[in-house]
Amino acid sequence: MGEVTKYKDDTKAQAIGKTIFKLAVVSLFVGLAMSWFDITPQSIIENFGESVAKAYAMLTGWLRWMVPYILLGATIVVPIWAILAILRLGGRKKD
């Protein structure tokens, strides 16, 4: 029984370590992005409402830019995908 308990503890410790590592990597990228946009923790606290409004405006601006291109590409990609999916379904053997 001691071996099984030790294995479970090792697995939990590994999961916690992986989670901490992932959080550190994501925090690094978020920190780099914040630095790139010249955002500091102090400016977020001082201008929280304005920061949220700026983030929302930036997000909607990106969406307004992306959606037409996504739809344009989908006019080619989706029909090709549908044809390939139908061909794959037709080629399956029934057991």
N, C-alpha and C positions, 0 to 999 in steps of 0.2 A: 504493500500500500504506500510506503514512503516514496517509492520511485514514481508512482503515478502522481502523487501530490506534488512532488518536486517538478515533474514535467509540466503540470498545469501551471505552477507558479512561474516557471521559466517562460511558458507561452504568454502568460499575462504580462510578465516583465518585458518580453519582446514586443508585445502589442503596445504597451505604454511607451516604450522607447521609440517605436516606429511612429506613434502618434506625435510624440514630442518633436521628432525629427521633421515630420511633415509640417507641423505648425511652425517650426523654425524656418523652413524653406519658404512656405507661403508668406510668413511675416517678412522675410528678406525681400521677396518680390513686391509685396505691398509697400514696404518702406522705400524701395527703389522708385516705384511708381509715384509715391507721394513726394519724394525728393525731386523727381523729374518735373512734377507739376508745381513744385515750390510750395508744398503744403507741409505745415508743421503741426504737431499736436496742439501747441498753444493757439494757432490760428483756427484749428477745428473747434476748440472749446470757446474761443472768443466769438467766432462767427458761425456757430453751429447751423442756424437757420439759413444763412447765406451759403454755407458749404453744401447743405442738402440741396438747395435750389440750383447751385452750380453743377453738382453731380447729376441731378435730374436733367438739366438742360444739355449736359454733355452726352448723357445716355440717349436721350431722345434725338439728339443731332446725329449720333452714330447710327441709330435705328433708321432715321430718315435717309441716311446715305446707303445703308446696307440692303434694306428691303427691296428696292428696285433691282439691284444686281442679283439678289437671291431669286427673285421672281423671273428675271431674264434667264438665268442659268437653269432654273427649274423647267423652263419650256423645252429644254433639250434633255436634261438629266432624268427627269421623272418618266417620260415616255420610254427612254432607253432602259431604265431600270424595270419598268413594268413589262416590257417585251422579254427581257432576260429572266424575270421572275416567272413569267408564263412558260417560257421554254424550259426552265428548270423543273417546274411542276409537271410538265408534260413528259419529261425524260425520266421521272422516278419510276422505279419498278414497284409494283404492289406485291407484298409478301403474303 
